């Protein structure tokens, strides 16, 4: 389960998902979050993301590992992915369309 987050510059994946996939980190970055007062270190992973609703794959994403506690999601889709497509949000019916 993922959430589109236009406020996130990069894509974030929960540690448990990355562990289940058996992926190895490719680096470390410093990141800021709304809940931290100082930047924190986070591991980076190379991933390919597939959107099942339209079977579109975005390859070669460098995702950030970070906990997404208190939410029912495992991934934040950030602007690093969104920059390749068109996002239309219709607020009054709480619906969006993402096309590539």
C-alpha positions in Angstrom: 0.0 0.0 0.0 1.4 3.4 -1.0 0.5 7.0 -0.7 1.2 9.7 -3.3 3.0 12.5 -1.4 3.7 15.7 -3.5 5.5 17.1 -0.4 8.1 14.3 -0.5 11.1 15.0 -2.7 12.0 11.3 -2.8 10.3 7.9 -2.6 10.3 6.3 0.9 9.8 2.6 1.6 9.3 1.0 5.1 12.2 -1.1 6.4 10.1 -4.2 6.8 9.3 -4.2 3.0 12.9 -3.8 2.0 13.9 -6.6 4.4 11.2 -8.9 2.9 12.6 -8.2 -0.6 16.1 -9.0 0.6 17.6 -5.9 -0.9 21.0 -4.5 0.0 21.6 -0.8 0.6 23.5 1.1 -2.0 24.3 4.2 0.1 23.3 6.6 2.8 21.7 10.0 2.7 20.8 12.7 5.2 17.0 13.5 5.2 14.7 15.8 7.0 11.1 14.8 8.0 8.2 16.7 9.5 8.7 14.8 12.8 12.5 15.5 13.2 14.2 18.7 14.2 17.6 17.7 12.7 18.5 15.7 9.6 18.7 11.9 10.1 20.8 9.3 8.3 18.8 6.9 6.1 19.9 4.0 3.9 19.3 4.1 0.1 18.1 1.2 -2.1 17.8 0.7 -5.8 14.2 -0.5 -6.6 11.8 -0.8 -9.5 8.2 0.3 -8.8 5.2 -1.1 -10.6 1.8 0.5 -10.5 -0.6 -2.4 -10.7 -3.7 -0.4 -11.8 -2.1 0.5 -15.1 0.9 -1.9 -15.2 3.4 0.9 -15.5 6.9 0.3 -14.2 9.3 3.0 -13.1 12.8 1.5 -13.0 16.0 2.6 -11.3 14.4 4.4 -8.4 16.7 5.2 -5.5 14.4 4.8 -2.5 14.9 6.0 1.0 14.4 3.6 3.9 12.4 5.1 6.7 9.7 4.0 9.1 6.2 5.0 8.2 4.7 4.4 11.6 1.1 5.3 12.5 0.0 5.0 8.9 -1.5 2.2 6.9 1.1 2.5 4.2 4.4 0.9 3.3 5.6 3.4 0.7 5.5 7.1 0.0 5.6 7.9 -3.8 7.5 11.1 -4.0 8.3 13.7 -6.6 11.2 11.7 -8.0 8.5 9.4 -9.4 5.8 11.9 -10.0 8.0 14.1 -12.2 7.7 11.4 -14.9 3.9 11.6 -15.1 0.8 13.7 -14.8 -1.1 13.8 -11.5 -4.6 15.1 -11.5 -6.4 15.5 -8.1 -10.1 16.1 -7.9 -10.6 17.2 -4.3 -14.3 17.4 -4.1 -14.6 13.7 -4.8 -11.3 12.7 -3.2 -10.0 11.0 -6.4 -6.8 11.2 -8.3 -5.4 10.0 -11.6 -1.7 9.3 -12.2 -0.6 8.6 -15.8 2.8 8.2 -17.4 
